[in-house]
Amino acid sequence: MVSRSYSNLLELASGEAPSPSFSRMRRRLPRIMTVAGIMSDIDDDGSDSVSSDPSSSTAQRDRIIIVANQLPIKVHRKTDESRGWTFSWDENSLLLQLKDGLGDDEMEFIYVGCLKEDIHPNDQDEVSQILLETFKCVPTFLPPDLFSRYYHGFCKQQLWPLFHYMLPLSPDLGGRFNRSLWQAYVSVNKIFADRIMEVINPEDDFVWVHDYHLMVLPTFLRKRFNRVKLGFFLHSPFPSSEIYKTLPIREELLRALLNSDLIGFHTFDYARHFLSCCSRMLGVSYESKRGYIGLEYYGRTVSIKILPVGIHMGQLQSVLSLPETEAKVAELMKQFPAQGKTLLLGVDDMDIFKGISLKLLAMEQLLLQHPEKKGKVVLVQIANPARGKGKDVKEVQDETYATVKRINEMFGEPGYRPVILIDQPLKFYERVAYYVVAECCLVTAVRDGMNLIPYEYIISRQANEKLDKVLGLETSTPKKSMLVVSEFIGCSPSLSGAIRVNPWNIDAVAEAMDSALVMAEPEKQLRHEKHYKYVSTHDVAYWARSFLHDLERTCKDHVRRRCWGIGFGLSFRVVALDHNFRKLAMEHIVSAYRRTTTRAILLDYDGTLMPQNSIDKKPSSKTLDILNSLCRDKNNMIFIVSARRRDTLAEWFSSCDKLGIAAEHGYFTRMKRDEEWDTCVPVGECNWKQIAEPVMQLYTETTDGSIIEFKETAMAWCYEDADPDFGSCQAKELLDHLESVLANEPVTVKSGSNCVEVKPQGISKGLVAKRLLSSMQEKGMSPDFVLCIGDDRSDEDMFEVITSSIAGPSIAPHAEVFACTVGRKPSKAKYYLDDTVEIVRLMQGLASVAEQITPV
């Protein structure tokens, strides 16, 4: 693909661009990077966004823009008099590893993110040039105060604790919501969007945003480019709806994420929680089609990806081959196995969710319950520095040090310390050496998004020929490894051979540690073999390829859709619909109404003339006046087509003597108030109700908030007031149950909007439309104006009938036909109106015209 915008920036970095382009880009680049303060106007005009320049150079590889809080770059200040900076790749960064896994031959990468060091504004232009030219990185420079409020404030004190199930029940337990910190978060996301504008070619490039630091970024990007190909992956847990809904800006974050095309999660639990939040808070439900989960959001399909990230196999294997690793392994062999000590290993960040203290308590319990292990088992706990700041980090450190001291004093003896705490940063090869020697790896986090420590341990235990010699193993000796992992970490579901534990249950963790030590060697080998096969094939390259493949699949229909934005601020979203689907304009239909003489108008009731969430379902006096005005013209045939009972509709519309009514989806119809009701099919026995009612009653009793609606020829189980998730689940079960017990009855079972309905076969609103048009044709009144408005699945049958009748004899040649649905969604209708307010306004406009042209 051609990446024209980006090629201009590369020309800028190399100094090869023509002078006009160079000067233009040089003026723009530093302005974005030195933005300071809070940006209150998030509805800025996108007219200054980057456009495609056909004169630019053409790079034919696909290109992806990786966006994350931090660039995969190490920064060091020069020690000589030049006072400059030196940069190098951060080999441990996941963002760099996914690039290595895919390979530069397949795709071109550019990174957007912050540096780990604060760069003085005077140096930012030069640093930007170096990073862009040498590393294809675009740095986002943030003022220190803004960065602190964004990262240490909102991200680490509000989002991160909540996503790890910590509620701010008191000021000491996580940060209470702070509006100014939220504004800082939004401002930084806006700055990131501006940086991306400098390099993106929106027609071709893919954008992949990473983690909770940038959750509102998709809204800013989608606002600038409605068809941007945008993926988002959340590396942290996503909490249950009960936890998430306590967040004051809960809907803003959900809507922002839904501006992505593909949203990725490590586990099904995290995805399930997200989908539940969308259903409960936004009313957006999901469907699973041929293995893919998707949400329909204003005509766009937002796909959900569930796949845990993997490790970089090549990097880890190269570290295993280093002489330094071999030497460190030899040193540890002398320190532990040579002295008859079995090494248990823990590797965690020093934060409140990693469960270090729980692990230490389990070690203490193990030595209490199994005193024979004293002097033979050592727990080495590697504690990496915490990424955040705050009082909780200090408390974790103090508790850890105190517990280690107590255990060593209680069980230690000359030459033996049961717990060795390493709280200084280790080089990667040193950590790998501990993996190689450890008999068992313990991960007891109380909540963690993924945690790749178990994966690294498994690959390290596979070792290589040189390390086998150091370990005293034959090359053909089957390898073994043991894992004790928390149930609450993202990698747990993929490690079926691990001993899974509840880290809060100290006795159970101690028992699991003992089981790992005494387990038979063949079983250890089988568990290791199973894990190694999975981890080695599901590496970071596999994860990245799979995510990008799904992103490409999700975005392939972008060009076929007509897109436009609606909403303000973080409520912005894009509507994507078929090119032939458009809003029904008042002036268009009024003009058509004036030009025509014979008209058929079919109107659904609930959700069309009456809002679904209205308590009082009776039509207003305004609605009745509008219908009467339209009915006064003898050349108009106005029909209400509803699923409601005929006696209810007859009562509500008793003042409309010339109004046609079709009740119970058209089973009963009458052309005027004084006429008898007709049935579209012969009246049959409803013995099937004796079968269906007990089944529906069972589900009503077990589903709080649900009711049964009895009709003359149909029955409906409605769950509008039930819990949305449980109601939907019960509705699916009821649908299957009823289809099974009514298989031999002359009825159909359908699911509708918050209901499951049983009705006679052959009954549909489409049949009403067909009969009305045929009746008008028989009377010599073939309509030259047809309007049909409805809001749900049952109305689609009417839309199909009237649109297919355009070329038929039942309507006049060159007739004006309007099939209109409520809301912008996929439909057989060619027009839409946003809500019932617009529908009533439209009908009022037609009524005004009708009064003008109808003879008195």
N, C-alpha and C positions, 0 to 999 in steps of 0.2 A: 504493500500500500504506500501511497505517497504521503509523506509527512512534511508538508510545506512550511507550516509555522515554525516547527522545530529546526528545520534546516536554516532558517534565517538566524536563529539564535546561535547555531553552531558557527555560522559565518561571522557573527559578531564576536564569538569567543576566539576564533582563529584570525580575525582581522582581514578576512577575504571578501567581506560583503561589499557591494557598491556603496558609495558614500552616503546616498540618501537613506538607504535602509539601515546602515550602520548608525547614523546619527539619530534616526528615529528610535531604534531599539535601545541605544545607549541612554537616551533621555528617559525612556520608560522604565528600564530595568531597576535602577536603584530606588525609584519613587515607591514602588510596591514594597520593597524590602525594608524600608525604614519607616513604615507606617507606625504611628504611636497612638496610644490611648484607646478609648472605647469608640467603636463605630455604632452609633445608634440607628442609623438609617440602613436597614438591611434590604430595603426595596430599591436599591439604586438601579439606574438604567443600565442595561447590558449593551448599549450601543457601542461602547468602546472596546468590546471584546475582540479577541484576535480573529481575523478573517483569513481565508486561504488565499495565498498569492500564487497565481499560476506561473509566474516567472521563476519560482524558486527551484532549487535542485530537487531531484526525485530519488528518494530512497525506497526500494521496493519491498523491504521487509515489513511485517506487521510490527506495530510499535505499541508499547504499553507504558503508561505513566504510573509509577508506584508512588503512592502518597502515604506518609506515616508521620508520626510526631517527630521522630528522629531519623536523620539520614544515616545510612550504613557507613559512616565516615569517622575515623579517629582524627582528632585535632590536637596538635602540639605547638606551643609557641617556641619559636627559634631562640636558642640561647646566645647566639652571637649578636653583634651590634646591629644587624639588619632589622631586628625587632619584627620579623614577619611570622608567618605560620607555615607549618608543614602538615600535610594531609596524607592519609593512607586509608585503605579499605578496612572496615571492621569485619574480620573474617567470621566472627561469631554472630553477626546480625542475620536474622531470618530473611530479611529483605534481599541481602546479597546472596544468600544460599539459594533462594528460589530462582534467582537469575542464573546462577551456576548450574542448577538442576535443569533448566530449560535450554540453556546454551545461547550464546549470542548469534549463532547461525540461524536459529529459528525466529527470533524476535529481538527487536531493539528495545532497550530499556532506558528510561530516564526517571530519576528519583526527585521527589519534592519533599522537603522536610526541614527540621531545625538541626542546627549543630549543637554539640554538647558543651561548647564554650561560647561565652559572650564575646562577640566581635564588635570592636569600636566602629561607630558609623563611618569614620574616615577610612576604614579598611574594608568596608563591605563591598564596594565596587570591585576591588582587586580580588577579594576572596571569591566573589561570584564568578568572575572571569576564569579563575583557576579551576574551580570546581566544575564548571560547565564544560570547559575545554578538556580537562583531564579525566573527569569521572562521570560526565553527563549527569551531574547533580545540580539542582536548583535550590539553593538554601533559602529558607524563610527566616528572616531576621525579626525577632520580637524584642521590644523594650523589656528590660529585666523585670520591671514592676508588672507589666501585662503578662509576661510569661509566668511569673510567680502566682498571680491570681488565677490564671488559666490552668496551669499544671498542678502546682502544689495546693492550690485552692479548690477549684471545682472538680478537676479530674480525680485527685488523690484523696480529698477530704469529703467529697459528696458522691460522685459516680462510683468510684472504686469500692468504697465500703458497701454501698447499697447493692451493687451487682454481686457482692460476696455475702449478701444476706445480713448485713449489719444495719439495723434501723437506728436513726438518731433519736432514741427515746429520751436522752438527756444530752446536754452539751458535751459531756465527757465521752459519749458513745457515738463517735462519728460527727461530722459537721452538720449542723442544721442548714437548711437551704438558705442561700444568700444570693439575693437578686444581682448584686454587683459582680459576684463571681460568675454567675450565669452569663451576664453581659460580656465579661471578659472571654468566656468560652466561645460565645457566638462571634465576637470580634476576631479572635484568632482563627476560627474556621473561615471567616470571611477573608482574612489575609491569605490563608492557604488557597482559597479559590482564586484570588487575584494572581497569585504566583502561577497557578496552573494555566490561567488565561494566557500567560506569556509563551507557553510552549505547546499548547494543545492544538491539534488539527481535528476539530470535532467530528468531521465526517468519517475519519478513518481510525483515530486512536482509541485504544481501550484505556480506561482509568480504573485502577484498583486501589481502593482506600482501606487502610488497616486500622482497626481497633477503636475503642471508645473515646479516644481523644478527639476524634473528628466525626462525630455522629451526625452533626448538622451540615457537614460539608456537601453531601449529596443534594441538598436543597439549593444551595448557591450554584452548583454546577448545572443542575437541571434547569434552573431559571435562565442561565446564560445560554445553554444549548439544550433545547428540548429533546433532542435525539442522542445525547451523549451516551456512549456505551460504558456503563458505570457498574462496577462491582464493589461490594463492601464485605469485609470479613471481620467478625468480632472474635478476638482472641481471649476474651474474658468470659466468665459465665454470664448467662442472661437469667435474671431471677424470675421466680414465679410471679404470676399476676398480683397475688396478694401483697408481695413485697414491692413490686415495681409501681403499683398504682399509688403508693404513698409519695411518689416524686411529683412535685408541683408542675413540672414541665413535661409530664409523661406523654401527652399527645404530641407535643412539638417534636420530641425525639422519635416517636414512632412514625410520624408523617415524614420526617426527614429521611429516615432509613428506607421508607417505601418509595422515595424518589430514586433509589438504586434500581438496577435491573436484576441483580443477583445479590442475595444476602447469604453469607456463609457462617456456619456455626460448627463447633467441634463435635457436638453430640446431639442426639435427637432430643434429649431433655431440654437443652438450651433453645433449640428451634421450637419445640412444643410450647415452651413458656412464652416465646415471642409471638407465636401464632395465637395463643390464648389471649395475650394482651391486645393484639390487633382486633380480635373478635369482640372482646368485652368493652374496649374503650373506643374503638373506631367503627365497630360493626362490619369489619372486613373479614370475611371467612375465606378459608383456603380449600383447594381441591387437589387431589392426587390423580395425575393422569399419566399412565404408563410409566410409573416409577418416579415421576417428577412432581414435586410439590410446588404449587403456585397460588398466588393471591391475585384476584382481579381487582385492580385499583384504578378507577376512572378510565377503564378501557385498556390500561397497560397490564401486562402479566408480570408480576414480580416473583421471580423464582427463588426457592429456598434450597441451599446446598448444605448437606450435612457430611462433613468429612474432616477427621482430625488431621492436624498438620503432622509431618514427619521430620526426621532428622536428615542432615546432609551426610550421606554415606561416604562419599569420597573424602570429605574433610576429616571425618572421624577415623577412617582407615589410614589416612596419611599420618595422622597424629599417632596412631598405634605403631606405625613403622619408624617413628623418630628414635634416634639413639637415646635422647633424653628420657623418653618414655620407658625404654628398656632399662635404663639405669635406675629410674625411680621405682620401677616394679621390683627390681632386684633388692633395692633398699627396703622396701616394704615387706618383701618376703622374709628378709632377715629379722625385721622388727616384729612380725606377727606369726605367720605359719611356722617359721623355724623355731620359735619359742613355744610352740603348742597353743597359740592363740588364734581363735577364729574371729575374723573381721566382719562386723556388721557396719553398714555405711548409710549415712543420711546426708543428703545435699539439698540445702534449702536457703532461700532468702530469709533474712532476719526480720520477718514481719508477722503480724498477728494471725494470719490465716494459714501459715505453713505448718502449724501444729508441732513445733520443735519441742515445747515443754511437755506435750502429751507423749511424744516419742520417748523423752527422757524418763517420764514417770513409768512408761511401759517397760523400759529397760530396768528400772529399779524394781518393779514388780516381778520381772523375770528372775532376777537374782535372789529375791525373797522366796519365790516359789520353788526355785531350782538352785539351791545353794551349791550343788556340785559344779555349776557353771562358773562359779567365782574363780577368777584367775585364768579362765579358758576362753571367755567371750569378751570382746572389746567393741564398743560402739564408737565409731569415729563420726562425729557430726561436723560437717563443713557448713559454716554459716556465712553465706554471702552477704555483703552490705545491703541494707534495705534500700529500695528505690524511692520511697517517700520519706517524709519528715513528720515529726509530731511526737506527742507524749506517748502514744501507743507503742511506737518503736522503742523508746527508752524503757518502757515497762516490760516489753518482750525481752530486751537485752538483760535487764536486771533479773528477771525471773529465770532466764536461761542460765546465767552465770551462777545464781544461787543454787539451782537444782543440780548443776554439774558438780559444784563444790560439795553439796550434801552427799550425793551418791559416791563420789570418790573418797570422802572421809569415812563413809559407812562401810564400803566394800573394798576400798583400796588397800594395798599392802606394798611393801618394797618390791619394785620392779613390775607392779601391775596397777594400772588405772583403768577402771571399767569404762569410763567415758573420756574421750579425747575431743575437746572442742577446738576447732580451727576457725577462728573468726577473722583471719586475714585473707585477702584475695589470693587465690591460687592461680597459677598458670594452667591453661587448659590441659596440657600434657600431664601435669601433676594430678589433676582431678581424674583423668582417664586412667592413670596408674592405680589410683584407689579403686576405681571400678573393676579393673582387671583382677585385683587381689581379693576383693570383698566376696564373701560367701553368700551374702544376702544384702539386698538394697531395700531400705525402708522409706516409704513416702507416706506420711500421715497428715497431709494437709487437710484442714477442716473445710476448705473450699478453694478450688484452683481451676482456672480456665482449661488448661491442658496439662502442662508439666511434662517435659521431654526427658527428665532424668532417668526414668525407667528404660526408655528407648536407648539412650546412650549407654546405660549399664549393660543391656542385653548384647549390643554390638561389641562392646569392649570385652565382654566375657567370651565372645567367639575368638578374639585375639588373632594371632598369626603364628607362623612357624618359629620366628625368633623368640616371641614371647612364650611360646609353648616350652622352649628349652629353658628359659628362665624359671618358668613355673614347674619344671620337672615333669612335663607331660609328653607322651608320645604324640606324634602328629595325628595318628589315627584315633586317638582317644576322644570319645564323644564329649562335647562341652556341656556344661551345666550352669544354671543360674537360678536364683530364687528371688522372688519379689513379694513384699508385703506392701500393698497399696491401699490407700483410702478409697472408700466408695464415692467420695465427693470430688474427685479430680477427673478432668476430661479424658485422660488416657485410660481410665479404669475399664470402660466397656470393651476396649480393643485388646485387653490383656486377660484373656479368659483363663490362662494358666496361672495367674497370680493368686496369692491368698488375699482376698479382699476383706477389709476390716472397717468397722466404724471407729474412727480415731478417738471418739469420746469414751469408748468402752476400753478402759485401760487394761482390764483383765483379759479381754478378747485379743487385744494387740499383743500382750505378753505371750499369750498362748500361741498366737500365729508366729511369733518370733521363734518360739520353741519348736513348733511344727516345721518351720523352714530349716532349722538346724538338724533335726533328727530324721527328716524325710529320706527315704531310700534313694540311693544314687540313680538307679534307672528312671525313677519318676522325675527327679530333678532334670535329668537329661531330656526326657520327653517334653517337659514344660519349656525348657530352654529352646528346643528345636522348634516347637510350635510358635513361640514368641519371635524367634529369629527369622523364621519364614515370613511372618507378617511384617515386622519392622523393616526388614531389608527390601521388601517389595513396595511398601507404602511409605516411601521416603518423601523428602520435601519436593523433589522433582515430580513425583506422582501426584502429590497434592496440588502443586501449582498447575500442572498440565490439566488435571481434572477440573479445577476451578475455571481456568481460562476457556476450556472447551465448552463448559456449560454457559459461561458468559457470552461466548460467541453464538451459541445456539439460541439463547434468550434474546439477543439483540438483532437477530437476522431479519425480523419483520419490521424494524424501525422505518425503513424507507417506504414501506407499503401503507403506513399510517399517517393520518393528518393529525398533527400535534399542536396544541396551544396551551398556554399556562393560565391558571386561574388561582385566585386567593392572594393574600398579602402576607408578607413576613414569612415566618416559618410554617404558615399554613399553605404556602404555595405548593401546587402540584400540577402535573401535566396531564391533560386529557388526550388520549390517543385513540382515534376512531377511524373507521373506514372513510375513504375520500368522498364517498357519496352520502355520508351521514352528516347532517347539519341541523342547526337550530331552526325551528319554525318561526319565521319572522312575522310579526303582527301585520305589517303592511302587505306582505306577500299573500297571506291567506285572506285578508279583508278585500284585497283587490280581486282575488279569485272568486270570493263570495259575491261581489258586486257583478262580475261578468257572467255568472251562471244563473240558471233558473230553477233547476230541480236538484235538490240536495238531500244527501243521506249522511247523518251524523250519528256515530256510535260511540258511546262514552262508558268506560268502566267507572265504578263508583269509589270503592275503598282504594286509597292511594293515588286516585286521579282527581276526583272532585272533592274528596275528603282525605285529609292527611291520615296516614296509618297510625300515628301516635296520638290522635285526638281521642279524648275521653268520651265526649258526646258525639256519636256517629250520625246523628240526624242532620239532614241538609239544612243549611241556613236559609233564611228568607231571601238573601241575595241570590243564592244558587237557584232557588225556585223561581224567582222573577226572571233570571236569565233564561231558564228553560222555557218558561211560558212565552217570553218574547220571541224565541226561535220557533216555537210550536205554532204561533199565530199565522205564520205564512203557510198556506195550504200546500205549497210545493216543497215544504221541508218535511223530512221524516226523521224525527229525533228519537233515539233509543238509548235507554240505560241498560247496560249489559253487566250483570253482577252475579256473584256467587251466593248472595244472600237469599233468604226465604222470600216467597212471593207475598205473604201477608205483611212482612215487615216493609218491603218496598212499596206495596200498595198503600200502606198507611202513611209512610213518609212522603210520598209523591201524590197524595190524594188531591192536592190543589192543582195538579197539572193534568187537565182532562184530555189533552191531545198527545201526551207523552207515551211513547212505546216503552215497554219494560220486558226484559228477559231475565228471569230469576233462575237461580241454581244452575249457573253456567249455560242457560238457554233451554233447560228442560221445559220450563213454563214460559210462554210468551203471550203478550197481548199488545195489539196495535194502539188501542186507546183505553182510557179509564173505564168507559162504559161497556167495553167488549168482554166476552168471556175469555178465560185463559185457554190457550192451546198447548198441546204437548208435541214436541218434535218427534218423539217415538211413542209407540203404544205404551200405556201405563201398565207396568208389570208388578208382580209381587215383590215385596221388599223383605223376603224371608232371610236374606243375607244379613240383615241388621241384627238378627238374633245371634249370629256368629260373631259379627264385628264388635258389637257393643261390649260384651264381657272383656274382650281383648283390650279395647281402648280404655275401659274402666280400670283394668289392671295397671296400665301405664299412667293413668291419671292419678291413681293412689300413690304410685311410687315416684311421681315427678311433681314436686311442689310448684304451683303456679300454672299448671296446665288444666285445661277444661275440654269437655266434649261439646261440640255444637251440633245439635240435632236439626236436620232438615227433612222435608217430606220425602225426598228421593235420595238424599245423600247424608253422610256423617263426616264430621271433621274433628280431628284432635289438634287443638291449638296450644302452643307453648310460648306465646309471645311474652308472658310474664314470668316464665321459668328462667333458671340460670341458663345463659346462652350455650355454654359448652355441654352441660348435662342434657339440656333440652334437645340440642342437635343430635347428640349421641343416642338418646332415647328415640328420637324420630326415625333414625336409620334402622334401629332395631324393630320399631313398630312397623315400618314399611315392609321389612322382610317378613315379619310375623303375619301381617295381614295378607300379603301376597301369597303366603303359603296356605293359610286357612281358607282363603277365598278363591283359590285357583280354579274351582269348578263353578263359580258363580258368575252371572252376567254383569260384572262390575269391573272397574279399573281403580287401582290405587295409585294416587299421585302425591308427590311432595310439593308443597308450595311455600310461600313466604311464612315461616313460623307455623306451619301446619302440615298435617298428613290427612288427605281427604279420600273418601271412598264414594264413588258416584257411578251411575249406570254407564255401561259401554255405549260408545257412539255419541256421547254428549260433549259438546265443546262450544266455546264462543265463536269459533270459526263457522260452525253450522248456522248460528244465528245470523252472521253477516251474509252467508250465502243465501239463506232463505229470504232475508230482507231485500237483497238486490234482485232476486228472482221475482219476488212479489211486486216490486216497483216496476220491473220490466213488463210483467203480465198486465199491469194497469196502464201501460203506455207512458210510464214516468221514469224511463231509464235515467238515472242521475248523471248530471255532468259535473257534480261536485260531491266528493266523498271524503269525509273526515272521520278518522278513527283514532281514539286516544286511550291508552291503557298503560299499566305500570308493571305487570308481572308476567310470569310464564304463560298463564292461561290466555292472556291477551295476544300473545304471539300468533295464535291460530287465526285471530281476526286480521292481523296485519298481513299474514300470508295470503288469506282469501282475497282481500281487496287489492293487493298489489298484483296478484296473478290474474285478476279480472280486468286489468287495464286493456288487454288486447281481446277480451271476450265480448259477447253480445249483451251481458247484463248491465253494462254501463255505457253511456254515450261515447262516441268517438271523440278523441281529444279532451276527455274529461280531466278535471283537476282532482287528483287523488293525493290525500295526505294521511300517511300512517305515522303516528307520532307516539313515542314512548316517553316515560317520565324518568328523567335522569340520563346522564351520558354513560351509556353502557352498551355492550354488544346486543344487537336486536335486529329483527327482520324489518323493523320500521326504518324509514329513511330520514325521519325527523325526530327531534327530541325537544322537550321543554324541561327546565331544571327541577321544578317542583309544582305542587298543587296551586300555589299562589299565582304562578305564571299561567297555569291552565285556566284558572278562574278569570284572570285578567284577559286572556285571549277570548274566552267565551263571552265575556262582557263586551268586548269589542265587536264580536259578530252579532251579539244581540242588539247593539246600538245601530249597526247597519241594517239589521232586519227591521227594526222599528221605522227606519227612514224610508225603506223601499216597500214595506207591506201596506197595501191599501187599508184605510180605516173602515 
